[in-house]
Amino acid sequence: MNNCMQFMQKRVAQPCFLCGARTQGTLLCPGCAGDLPRVPAECCPVCALPTLAGAVCGACLKHPPAFDRTVSVYQYAFPASVLVQQLKYGDELALAPWLADRLVETLAGADRPDLIIPMPLHENRLKERGFNQAALLAKRLSNQLDVALDLRNTRRVRDTRPQVELPLKHRRGNMRNAFACDLDLTGKHVALVDDVMTSGASLNELAKVVKRAGAAEVSVWVITRAVRD
């Protein structure tokens, strides 16, 4: 019996993805999981940037985005940024379900949308990378939340420059007319899924297209939110 128990413990034990310490079958050890920087509870309900008392921020009041709300789990800062970067650029695909499950936990009690749409990749980028990290996250969310998923009818029709390469002031123009949606979304609540929200330009442009397709409500679900100084 003791030998059997030792065998089972060895089977389920694995190194923490961030620090290498032994864990009991989980991606991160408790210490590293606790170090991930959460989005503050008091943040703008529209764009998820920190605000006093959770009020709508000045930017969203002055220029309301096409989406109605944003839910994010972590700030895009170390070490959460490492997980996102390793998923996107390091082919660490096992991170996708773990990160998506953290978003499921954050969404507990929230209204369920009618449809989930991941941020589309242009076909050229998809061939280069081999996968769409937003689609991996969206598939897990769809399964865990029992919400319909669309992977085919919302597309990136322009091969835009990566947003990370551009100054913030140029990102909105870079994404203009980048997406198309063939769905009839009349009266639907749609959730858009991505790994990172920085300026929000990409998600805002996608939300515009979804609203033009008839969506009555658009939520943005992201794993990490970049917080400006």
N, C-alpha and C positions, 0 to 999 in steps of 0.2 A: 504493500500500500504506500509506504514512504517513497519507494522508487517511482511509483506511478505518479504521485503528487509532484515530485521533483521534475519528472518529465513534462507534466502539464504546465508547470510554472515556467520551465525553459521555453516551452512552445509559445506561451502568450507574452512572455517578456520581450520587449524590443527597446532599442535606444530612442531617447527623446530626439525628435527631429532637429531641435535647436542646440541642445547642450550635450547630447549623447548619454545622459544618465538613463539608467534602466527604468522602464515604465511597465505597467501591467497591461500591455496590449493597447495602449493609447498613443496617439501621435506625439503629444507633448507631456512632459512631466508636470506635476501640479505647479511647481515654481515658475516654469516658463509660461504655462497657460495663464498664470496670475499676472505675469509681467506684460501681457499683451495690452496695449493702451486702448481702453474702451472710449467710445464716443461719449462725451458728457451727457448726463441725463437732461441738463438744461441746454437745449440747442434749438435752432430754428426748425420748426416742423416741416418747412418746405424744402430746405437745402441741407439740413443737418449740420450747419456750422454752429459753434458755440455762441449762445446769446444769454443775456441776463434774463433769468426767470423763464427761459424757454420761449421767448417772444419771437415773432417773425422778424428776421433781420432786415436791415435797411435796404440791402441790395434786392431782396425779394419783394419788398414793398415798392421800391422804385421801378424795378423791371421784373415783374412776375414771370417766372419761367413757365414753360408749357406743361411741366409736370406739377402735380398737386402736393406731393409729399415725398420725403426721402427717409429711408430706414437704412442705417449703417451699423455695423457691429463695432469695428475698430477704427481708430485714427490711423492714417497712413504714415506710420512712424515705426521705428525699430521697437520690437522685433516683428511686429505684424507685417511690416513692409517686406521683410525677408521671405515670409511665407508666400505672399502674393507674387513676388518676383520669381521665386523658385517654381511656383506653379506655371507662370506664364513663360519664363525664359529657360528654366532648368528642367523642364519635362517631368516635374515631380507631380504626376497626375493624381496620386493618392491624396494630395492635399485638398483637392476639390470637394470630395464629400465631407471631409472634416470641417472645412470652412463653411460649406453650405449648411451643415447642421448647426453651426453657431448662429447663423442667420435665422434658421428655423426657431431656435430658442428665443432669439430677440423678437421675433414676430408673434410670439405667444399672445393670444388674445386679440390680435389685430384682425380686421376684416380681410377675408380671402378675396383675391381678384377672380375674374372669370378666365383670365388667360395670362400666361407668363411668356415673355419674349426676351431672349438674351440679346445683348449688343452684337449685331452681326459683324463678321469679318468679311472684307472683300475676298473674292475667290483667289486672287494672287497671294494675299497674305495667308490665307488658309492653306494653300499648297505649300508655302514656305515653312509655316510653323507645324502643320500637320494636325492641328486641333484648334478649337475655339474655347478658351478657358471659360468664357461667359456661358457658353452652351453646356459645358460640363457642370457648372454650378447650377444652371437652370434645370437641367435634367434631374439632379438630386432634389432640388426644391420642389419640382413638380411631383416627384414620387412621394416625398415626405409629407407634402401638404395636400396631395390629391387634387391638384389644379392642372387644367389643360395646358399644354405646351405647344408653341409654334416655332419650328426650326427652319421652315422653308419659304414662308410667304412674306417675310420681312427681310429685306436685303440691303447690303451696302453696295450702291451702284457706282460710286466713285472710289478709286484707289487713292485715298487721301494720305498725306504724310502723317506719320505717327505724331499724336498730339504732344508727346513728351519732348519732341524735338523743337517745338515751337514756343515762343513767348506767350504768356497768357492772353495778351491783347490780340494775337493772331489766330487763336484757336477757334473762335466762333466762325470766322470766315472760312477756315480750312474745312469745316464740317458742313457748310451750306450746301443743300441739295445732295447730300451724300447717301440718303436712304430712300427706299421705296417700300410701300406696303400694299399688298394685293388683297388684304382681308377686308371684309365688312365688319367693322367693330362697333356698329351703332349701339349706343347705350351701354357698352361694356366697360368694366373696370380692368385695366391692363397693368401688369407689373413688369417693368423693364429691369433686367438683371445685368450687372457688370461687376468686375472685380475691384475697380478703383474709380472713385469720383474725385476729380481734381478741380478744374474750373466748372465742370458740369456742361460744357459746350456740346459734347457728343451726345450725352443723354438728353439734353434739351432739344437738340435737332431731331433725334429719334422720337421724342415725345410729340413734337410738332406733327410729324408724319403720322403717328398713331392717332392723334387727335383729328387730323384731316380725314382719316379713315373712319371716323365716327365715334371713337372712344370718348366716353363721358368723364372718365376719371383715369389718371395715370399716376401710379406709384413707382418710385425708383427704389430698388433694392440693391445695395452694394455691400461688399465685404468690408472695404476700407474707404474712409473719407479723408482727403488731404485737408489739413487745417492750416489756414494762413496765419502768419505771425501778426 
